């Protein structure tokens, strides 16, 4: 016997026996119980969905999330659930399923209710589940009950009505109350609870659904606990590996520093002896011998440059490169660097253009290191500019005179876009027909970026193949970020 027939029979006898007042109360009471039952079941479905959706949200598995919401609608044989949606922590929809097919939530009203369940884990909010269900079936059953009650024969005896009322309470109200109480216990975490199934009607089927849901929740809870335990172990292993990498990195930096210091002395000694021999103090030399000694000196200078760059990069990693700071007129440094290349540029067949104001706001920094930065940038621009090309340097300050922008540009071969993100990485070199003729160790730009950042500035690059390259460097002025007074007249 269906739940609708049971409710209709009980309400019909109640109207005959107790009149309009009793029938109205019975109808109101039954409607509330059914709505409470539907609210409880919807809440449990939403909690089950929230629990099962958490791993899929963490894995960004939106296909699985969509399958979960679609299955809820598919398994709702009564078509009471009209919309299910999963939303992120900001309220943006991740997946939505609706009975109408438009994936839009219906407006809440007298016949449409909503339940919302947060998706949380360890007090962290990952979003929420919204479930809308319709009360049309409940309203229809209540209306049918009222109509049925009006057609019941008036001559039904009072005793039969009382017996039917008792039977209705035993068959309908009591199981619903028991089901609601059991649902609340499950919602409070008692996942081991099994609701007894004493009938084959809607309440019996709903009880079985609750039991299935509780078993699924237990399984998901165990899987989640296992995944969390595995995550904790992986975190510990990753943290230990990271600490070990930090120790190795410190050992590497110390090794480079020690080796660089130790190599300087023998290199200086070699250079001294070669220069002494080349000067003829140990006897006259032939032209061929002098040429060979020149090659030795060039190799010594190149090796000394590699040692110096390695030491500088090691000091940058340790945060010990910048040891002095003083007010500096950046225009003087830029002009000095440009003068140093005034002879080498024509020899390479290159044209140099500069646009540097005579005065710029003062900056606080290390003169030698800033000189090294711009020297490296111009050297790099030369390496990317073929013979007959042009390069240059320009500088200006922003509107508020808080930052100075220096740009070193070239109209050379340019740099492929896929190599730009690695350009400032240590020991990285762009493979170019021009740069291949002047090999290096790939530390110049990494050192320039490190020095710039230790001065509170930033260094970036823009380039396209065949259109040249622009390196842009921004430094805070003493008038802005460094807290010094801008006194250009003292520069």
C-alpha positions as CSV (number, residue, x, y, z in Angstrom):
1,X,0.0,0.0,0.0
2,X,1.4,3.4,-1.1
3,X,2.1,6.2,1.3
4,X,-0.4,8.4,-0.5
5,X,-3.3,5.9,0.1
6,X,-2.3,5.6,3.7
7,X,-2.4,9.4,4.2
8,X,-5.6,9.7,2.3
9,X,-7.4,7.0,4.3
10,X,-6.3,8.5,7.7
11,X,-7.3,12.0,6.7
12,X,-10.7,10.9,5.3
13,X,-11.6,9.2,8.6
14,X,-10.3,12.1,10.6
15,X,-12.5,14.6,8.7
16,X,-15.7,12.4,9.2
17,X,-14.9,12.0,13.0
18,X,-13.5,15.3,14.0
19,X,-14.9,17.7,11.5
20,X,-13.2,20.5,9.5
21,X,-11.0,21.6,12.4
22,X,-9.4,18.2,13.0
23,X,-9.0,17.6,9.3
24,X,-7.4,21.0,8.8
25,X,-4.9,20.2,11.6
26,X,-4.2,16.8,10.2
27,X,-3.5,18.2,6.8
28,X,-1.2,20.9,8.2
29,X,0.6,18.4,10.3
30,X,1.1,15.9,7.5
31,X,2.3,18.6,5.1
32,X,4.9,19.8,7.6
33,X,6.1,16.3,8.3
34,X,6.5,15.6,4.5
35,X,8.3,18.8,4.0
36,X,10.6,18.1,6.9
37,X,11.2,14.6,5.6
38,X,12.1,16.1,2.1
39,X,14.3,18.7,3.7
40,X,16.2,16.0,5.7
41,X,16.6,13.8,2.6
42,X,17.7,16.7,0.5
43,X,20.2,17.8,3.1
44,X,21.6,14.3,3.3
45,X,21.9,14.1,-0.4
46,X,23.6,17.5,-0.5
47,X,26.0,16.4,2.3
48,X,26.8,13.2,0.4
49,X,27.5,15.2,-2.7
50,X,29.7,17.7,-0.9
51,X,31.7,14.9,0.7
52,X,32.2,13.0,-2.6
53,X,32.9,16.2,-4.6
54,X,35.9,17.4,-2.4
55,X,38.5,15.0,-4.1
56,X,37.2,16.0,-7.5
57,X,37.5,19.7,-6.7
58,X,41.1,19.2,-5.5
59,X,41.9,17.3,-8.7
60,X,40.0,19.8,-10.9
61,X,38.0,16.8,-12.3
62,X,34.9,18.7,-13.5
63,X,33.7,15.8,-15.6
64,X,33.4,13.7,-12.4
65,X,31.6,16.6,-10.7
66,X,29.2,16.9,-13.5
67,X,28.5,13.2,-13.5
68,X,27.8,13.4,-9.7
69,X,25.1,16.1,-10.1
70,X,23.6,14.5,-13.2
71,X,23.3,11.2,-11.3
72,X,21.4,12.8,-8.5
73,X,18.7,14.0,-10.9
74,X,18.7,10.6,-12.7
75,X,18.2,8.7,-9.4
76,X,15.4,11.0,-8.3
77,X,12.5,8.9,-9.6
78,X,9.9,11.3,-8.3
79,X,11.5,14.2,-10.2
80,X,11.3,16.3,-7.0
81,X,14.9,17.6,-7.3
82,X,14.9,20.3,-9.9
83,X,18.4,21.7,-9.7
84,X,21.8,20.7,-8.3
85,X,24.9,22.9,-8.4
86,X,28.4,22.9,-7.1
87,X,30.0,26.3,-6.5
88,X,33.6,27.4,-5.5
89,X,34.5,29.4,-2.4
90,X,33.8,32.6,-4.2
91,X,30.3,31.6,-5.3
92,X,31.2,30.9,-8.9
93,X,29.5,27.8,-10.5
94,X,31.7,24.8,-11.2
95,X,29.0,22.4,-12.5
96,X,25.2,22.7,-12.6
97,X,22.4,20.2,-13.5
98,X,18.8,21.2,-13.8
99,X,15.6,19.3,-14.5
100,X,14.6,21.9,-17.2
101,X,18.0,21.5,-19.0
102,X,18.9,25.2,-18.9
103,X,21.3,24.8,-15.9
104,X,19.7,27.8,-14.2
105,X,18.5,27.7,-10.6
106,X,14.8,28.2,-10.2
107,X,13.5,31.1,-8.0
108,X,12.8,30.1,-4.5
109,X,9.2,30.3,-3.5
110,X,6.4,28.6,-1.7
111,X,6.7,25.4,-3.8
112,X,10.5,25.5,-4.4
113,X,13.0,25.1,-1.5
114,X,16.8,25.2,-1.4
115,X,19.3,23.5,0.8
116,X,22.9,24.6,0.9
117,X,25.8,22.5,2.3
118,X,29.4,23.9,2.5
119,X,32.3,21.8,1.1
120,X,34.9,22.0,3.9
121,X,37.9,20.0,5.1
122,X,40.0,20.8,8.1
123,X,38.1,24.1,8.6
124,X,39.0,25.2,5.0
125,X,36.2,26.2,2.7
126,X,36.3,24.8,-0.8
127,X,32.8,25.9,-1.9
128,X,29.2,24.7,-1.4
129,X,26.5,22.6,-2.9
130,X,23.0,24.0,-3.7
131,X,20.1,21.7,-4.2
132,X,16.6,22.9,-5.1
133,X,13.6,20.6,-4.7
134,X,9.9,21.1,-5.6
135,X,7.0,20.6,-3.2
136,X,4.6,20.0,-6.0
137,X,4.2,16.3,-5.3
138,X,3.7,17.0,-1.6
139,X,1.1,19.7,-2.3
140,X,-0.6,17.4,-4.8
141,X,-0.8,14.6,-2.2
142,X,-2.2,16.9,0.4
143,X,-4.8,18.2,-2.1
144,X,-5.7,14.7,-3.1
145,X,-6.1,13.8,0.6
146,X,-8.5,16.7,1.1
147,X,-10.5,15.8,-1.9
148,X,-10.6,12.1,-0.8
149,X,-11.6,13.1,2.7
150,X,-14.6,15.1,1.3
151,X,-15.9,12.0,-0.6
152,X,-15.7,9.6,2.3
153,X,-19.0,8.2,3.4
154,X,-20.4,10.1,6.4
155,X,-21.7,7.0,8.0
156,X,-18.2,5.6,8.9
157,X,-18.4,4.7,12.5
158,X,-16.4,6.5,15.1
159,X,-14.7,3.4,16.3
160,X,-13.3,2.7,12.8
161,X,-12.1,6.3,12.5
162,X,-10.3,6.0,15.8
163,X,-8.7,2.7,14.7
164,X,-7.7,4.2,11.4
165,X,-6.2,7.2,13.1
166,X,-4.1,4.9,15.3
167,X,-3.2,2.8,12.3
168,X,-2.1,6.0,10.4
169,X,0.1,7.0,13.3
170,X,1.7,3.6,13.5
171,X,2.1,3.2,9.7
172,X,2.9,6.8,8.6
173,X,3.7,9.3,11.3
174,X,5.8,7.1,13.4
175,X,8.1,5.8,10.6
176,X,8.5,9.3,9.3
177,X,9.5,10.6,12.7
178,X,11.8,7.7,13.2
179,X,13.3,8.3,9.7
180,X,13.8,12.0,10.5
181,X,15.5,11.2,13.8
182,X,17.8,8.7,12.1
183,X,18.6,11.2,9.3
184,X,19.6,13.8,12.0
185,X,21.9,11.2,13.7
186,X,23.5,10.5,10.3
187,X,24.0,14.2,9.7
188,X,25.6,14.5,13.1
189,X,28.3,12.0,12.1
190,X,26.8,8.6,13.2
191,X,27.7,6.9,9.9
192,X,27.4,3.4,11.4
193,X,23.6,3.9,11.9
194,X,21.4,1.4,10.0
195,X,17.7,2.5,9.6
196,X,15.4,-0.5,9.9
197,X,13.3,-1.2,6.7
198,X,9.9,-2.5,7.8
199,X,7.9,-1.9,4.6
200,X,8.1,-1.7,0.9
201,X,6.5,1.7,0.4
202,X,8.1,5.1,-0.1
203,X,9.3,5.3,3.5
204,X,10.8,1.9,3.2
205,X,12.6,2.8,0.0
206,X,13.7,6.1,1.5
207,X,15.1,4.3,4.5
208,X,17.0,2.0,2.2
209,X,18.3,5.0,0.3
210,X,19.5,6.5,3.6
211,X,21.3,3.3,4.5
212,X,23.0,3.3,1.1
213,X,24.0,6.9,1.5
214,X,25.4,6.2,4.9
215,X,27.5,3.3,3.6
216,X,28.8,5.5,0.8
217,X,29.7,8.3,3.3
218,X,31.6,5.8,5.4
219,X,33.5,4.6,2.3
220,X,34.3,8.2,1.2
221,X,35.3,9.1,4.7
222,X,37.8,6.2,4.8
223,X,39.2,7.1,1.4
224,X,39.6,10.7,2.4
225,X,41.4,9.8,5.6
226,X,43.7,7.5,3.6
227,X,44.4,10.2,1.1
228,X,45.1,12.7,3.9
229,X,47.5,10.3,5.5
230,X,49.3,9.8,2.2
231,X,49.4,13.6,1.7
232,X,51.0,14.1,5.1
233,X,53.7,11.5,4.3
234,X,54.4,13.1,1.0
235,X,54.6,16.5,2.6
236,X,57.2,15.3,5.2
237,X,59.3,13.7,2.4
238,X,59.1,16.9,0.3
239,X,60.1,19.0,3.3
240,X,63.1,16.8,4.0
241,X,64.1,16.9,0.4
242,X,63.8,20.7,0.3
243,X,65.9,21.1,3.4
244,X,68.6,18.8,1.9
245,X,68.5,20.9,-1.3
246,X,69.0,24.0,0.7
247,X,72.0,22.5,2.5
248,X,73.5,21.4,-0.9
249,X,72.9,24.9,-2.3
250,X,74.7,26.5,0.6
251,X,77.6,24.1,0.1
252,X,77.7,24.9,-3.6
253,X,77.8,28.6,-2.9
254,X,80.6,28.2,-0.3
255,X,82.5,26.0,-2.7
256,X,82.3,28.5,-5.5
257,X,83.4,31.3,-3.2
258,X,86.4,29.4,-1.9
259,X,87.4,28.1,-5.4
260,X,87.1,31.6,-6.9
261,X,89.3,33.1,-4.2
262,X,91.9,30.4,-4.5
263,X,92.0,30.7,-8.3
264,X,92.7,34.5,-8.3
265,X,96.1,34.2,-6.8
266,X,97.6,31.7,-9.4
267,X,95.9,33.5,-12.2
268,X,97.5,36.8,-11.1
269,X,100.9,35.0,-10.8
270,X,100.5,33.6,-14.3
271,X,99.6,36.9,-15.8
272,X,102.6,38.6,-14.0
273,X,105.1,36.1,-15.4
274,X,103.7,36.2,-18.9
275,X,103.8,40.0,-18.9
276,X,107.4,39.9,-17.6
277,X,108.4,37.5,-20.4
278,X,106.5,39.5,-23.0
279,X,108.3,42.7,-21.9
280,X,111.6,41.0,-22.8
281,X,113.1,41.1,-19.3
282,X,114.1,37.4,-19.7
283,X,115.6,37.9,-23.2
284,X,114.4,39.0,-26.6
285,X,111.3,37.3,-28.2
286,X,110.4,36.6,-31.7
287,X,107.1,37.9,-33.2
288,X,105.6,34.4,-33.1
289,X,106.5,34.1,-29.4
290,X,104.9,37.4,-28.6
291,X,101.7,36.3,-30.5
292,X,101.6,33.1,-28.5
293,X,102.1,35.0,-25.2
294,X,99.2,37.3,-26.3
295,X,97.0,34.3,-26.7
296,X,98.0,33.1,-23.2
297,X,97.2,36.6,-21.7
298,X,93.8,36.6,-23.4
299,X,93.0,33.1,-22.0
300,X,94.1,34.2,-18.6
301,X,91.9,37.3,-18.8
302,X,88.9,35.2,-20.0
303,X,89.4,32.7,-17.1
304,X,89.8,35.5,-14.6
305,X,86.5,37.0,-15.9
306,X,84.8,33.6,-15.4
307,X,86.2,33.4,-11.9
308,X,85.0,36.9,-11.1
309,X,81.5,36.3,-12.4
310,X,81.3,33.0,-10.5
311,X,82.3,34.7,-7.3
312,X,79.8,37.6,-7.9
313,X,77.0,35.2,-8.6
314,X,77.8,33.2,-5.4
315,X,77.8,36.4,-3.4
316,X,74.4,37.4,-4.9
317,X,72.9,34.1,-3.8
318,X,74.2,34.7,-0.3
319,X,73.0,38.3,-0.3
320,X,76.5,39.6,0.3
321,X,77.3,41.3,-2.9
322,X,76.3,44.9,-2.1
323,X,78.6,46.1,0.7
324,X,78.5,49.9,0.2
325,X,75.8,52.4,-0.5
326,X,76.2,56.1,-1.3
327,X,74.3,58.8,-3.1
328,X,75.1,58.4,-6.8
329,X,74.4,60.5,-10.0
330,X,73.3,57.7,-12.3
331,X,73.9,59.9,-15.4
332,X,77.7,60.0,-14.6
333,X,77.8,56.1,-14.4
334,X,75.9,55.7,-17.7
335,X,78.1,58.2,-19.6
336,X,81.2,56.5,-18.2
337,X,80.1,53.1,-19.4
338,X,79.2,54.5,-22.8
339,X,82.7,56.1,-23.1
340,X,84.3,52.7,-22.3
341,X,82.7,51.2,-25.4
342,X,83.5,54.1,-27.7
343,X,86.5,52.4,-29.2
344,X,85.3,48.8,-29.3
345,X,82.0,49.6,-31.0
346,X,83.5,51.1,-34.2
347,X,85.9,48.2,-34.4
348,X,83.0,45.8,-34.6
349,X,81.2,48.0,-37.2
350,X,78.4,49.0,-34.7
351,X,76.7,52.3,-34.2
352,X,75.9,53.5,-30.7
353,X,73.2,56.0,-29.8
354,X,72.6,57.5,-26.4
355,X,69.9,59.7,-24.9
356,X,71.0,60.4,-21.3
357,X,70.1,63.6,-19.4
358,X,72.9,65.5,-17.8
359,X,71.2,65.2,-14.4
360,X,68.9,62.6,-13.0
361,X,67.5,62.2,-9.4
362,X,70.1,60.7,-7.1
363,X,70.0,57.0,-6.3
364,X,71.5,55.1,-3.3
365,X,73.8,52.3,-4.3
366,X,77.2,50.7,-5.0
367,X,78.9,52.6,-7.9
368,X,81.1,49.7,-8.9
369,X,78.2,47.2,-9.0
370,X,75.8,49.5,-10.9
371,X,78.6,50.2,-13.4
372,X,78.9,46.4,-13.8
373,X,75.2,46.1,-14.5
374,X,75.2,48.6,-17.4
375,X,78.5,47.2,-18.7
376,X,77.0,43.7,-18.9
377,X,73.8,45.0,-20.6
378,X,75.7,46.8,-23.3
379,X,78.1,43.9,-23.8
380,X,75.0,41.6,-24.2
381,X,73.4,44.0,-26.7
382,X,76.7,44.0,-28.7
383,X,76.6,40.2,-28.8
384,X,73.1,40.2,-30.4
385,X,73.9,42.9,-32.9
386,X,75.5,41.9,-36.2
387,X,78.1,44.0,-37.9
388,X,76.6,47.2,-39.4
389,X,73.8,47.3,-36.8
390,X,72.9,49.8,-34.1
391,X,72.4,49.8,-30.4
392,X,71.9,52.4,-27.7
393,X,71.0,53.5,-24.2
394,X,68.4,56.0,-23.0
395,X,67.3,57.1,-19.5
396,X,64.5,59.2,-17.9
397,X,62.7,59.4,-14.6
398,X,59.0,59.0,-14.0
399,X,56.4,61.7,-13.4
400,X,56.8,61.6,-9.6
401,X,60.6,61.4,-9.9
402,X,60.5,58.3,-7.7
403,X,62.1,55.9,-10.2
404,X,64.6,56.1,-13.0
405,X,64.1,54.0,-16.1
406,X,67.2,53.0,-18.1
407,X,66.7,51.1,-21.5
408,X,69.5,49.4,-23.3
409,X,68.3,48.5,-26.8
410,X,69.6,46.9,-30.0
411,X,68.3,46.4,-33.5
412,X,69.9,43.0,-33.8
413,X,68.6,39.5,-34.3
414,X,66.2,39.4,-31.3
415,X,65.5,36.6,-28.9
416,X,62.8,33.9,-29.5
417,X,59.8,34.2,-27.1
418,X,60.3,30.7,-25.7
419,X,63.8,31.7,-24.4
420,X,62.9,35.0,-22.8
421,X,61.7,33.4,-19.5
422,X,65.1,31.6,-19.0
423,X,67.2,34.6,-20.1
424,X,68.1,35.7,-16.6
425,X,68.8,32.1,-15.3
426,X,72.4,31.4,-14.4
427,X,74.5,29.5,-17.0
428,X,71.8,30.0,-19.6
429,X,72.8,31.1,-23.1
430,X,70.7,31.9,-26.1
431,X,71.8,30.0,-29.2
432,X,72.4,32.7,-31.8
433,X,74.8,32.9,-34.8
434,X,76.1,36.2,-33.4
435,X,76.5,35.1,-29.8
436,X,78.0,31.8,-30.8
437,X,81.1,33.7,-32.0
438,X,81.7,35.2,-28.5
439,X,81.2,32.3,-26.0
440,X,80.7,32.9,-22.3
441,X,79.4,31.1,-19.2
442,X,75.9,32.7,-19.2
443,X,76.2,34.6,-15.9
444,X,76.3,38.2,-17.0
445,X,72.5,38.8,-17.1
446,X,71.9,36.8,-14.0
447,X,74.4,38.9,-12.1
448,X,72.9,42.1,-13.6
449,X,69.4,41.1,-12.4
450,X,70.7,40.1,-8.9
451,X,72.5,43.5,-8.5
452,X,69.5,45.4,-9.7
453,X,67.1,43.6,-7.2
454,X,69.6,44.2,-4.3
455,X,69.3,47.9,-5.1
456,X,65.5,47.6,-4.8
457,X,65.0,47.8,-8.6
458,X,63.8,45.5,-11.3
459,X,65.1,44.3,-14.7
460,X,63.1,42.9,-17.5
461,X,63.4,42.3,-21.3
462,X,61.2,42.6,-24.4
463,X,62.2,41.1,-27.7
464,X,61.0,39.6,-31.0
465,X,63.1,37.7,-33.5
466,X,64.3,40.1,-36.2
467,X,63.1,43.2,-34.4
468,X,65.8,43.7,-31.8
469,X,65.7,43.6,-28.0
470,X,65.1,46.1,-25.2
471,X,66.4,45.6,-21.6
472,X,64.6,47.9,-19.2
473,X,66.0,48.6,-15.7
474,X,64.1,50.6,-13.0
475,X,65.8,52.0,-9.9
476,X,64.2,53.9,-7.0
477,X,65.5,57.4,-6.4
478,X,66.5,58.8,-3.1
479,X,63.7,61.2,-3.5
480,X,61.2,58.3,-3.5
481,X,61.7,54.9,-2.1
482,X,65.0,55.3,-0.2
483,X,64.0,58.1,2.1
484,X,66.8,60.5,1.0
485,X,66.4,64.1,0.0
486,X,66.8,64.7,-3.7
487,X,69.6,67.3,-4.1
488,X,70.6,67.3,-7.7
489,X,72.6,70.5,-7.3
490,X,75.0,68.6,-5.0
491,X,75.7,65.9,-7.6
